[in-house]
Amino acid sequence: MPALIFEKRNHVAYLTMNRPEVHNSLNPEMLVNLAAAWKEIEGDDAIRATIVTGAGKVAFSAGADLGKLIPLFTGARKPEDEWDNKLLADRKLGDIALLRGYDMDKPVISAVNGFCIAGGMEFIQGTDLRVAAENASFGLQEVKWAIIPAAGSLARLQRQIPYCKAMEI
């Protein structure tokens, strides 16, 4: 199964993060494919909007697959496949995947089902509209670990919601 399902129907692109067994955590394959999808969507005049969601009912995304990404980026593990090699060759792919510093000219809608935490929460901050199911919940786990969110939440969140709510999250 691919980590990302990319479909085009009726002028809309549908991106489904497809790793429900690990709460749609972002591994190298998904990051590389998300970056490629955004570039393709941007260049396709037939696509007018994008809807992104997570497979399964438990999670939109739990954020980065830290067990894969941290050892890869620190050199503690060697690249194992084409996705690892592509991500190491161009570190900006991760930023593009999470829409950090990559402005889309077409609307991007997040359809959030289940929990959306850490990098998943940062990812939706790069989208234009967020629609949440009744079972959706949001959070930035990095605060509990005393680390800085890597995809821009320090700047993005307080610009998008009231400051006091951003501090609460």
Buried (B, 14 or more C-beta within 10 A) or exposed (E): EEBBBBEBEEEBBBBBBBBBEBBBBBBBBBBBBBBBBBEEBBEEEEBEBBBBBBBBEBBBBBBBBBEBBEEBBEEEBEBEEEBBBBBBEEEEBBBBBBBBEBEBEBEBBBBBBBBBBBBBBBBBBBBEEBEBEEEBEBBBBBBEEEEEBBBBBBEBBBEEEEEEEBEEE
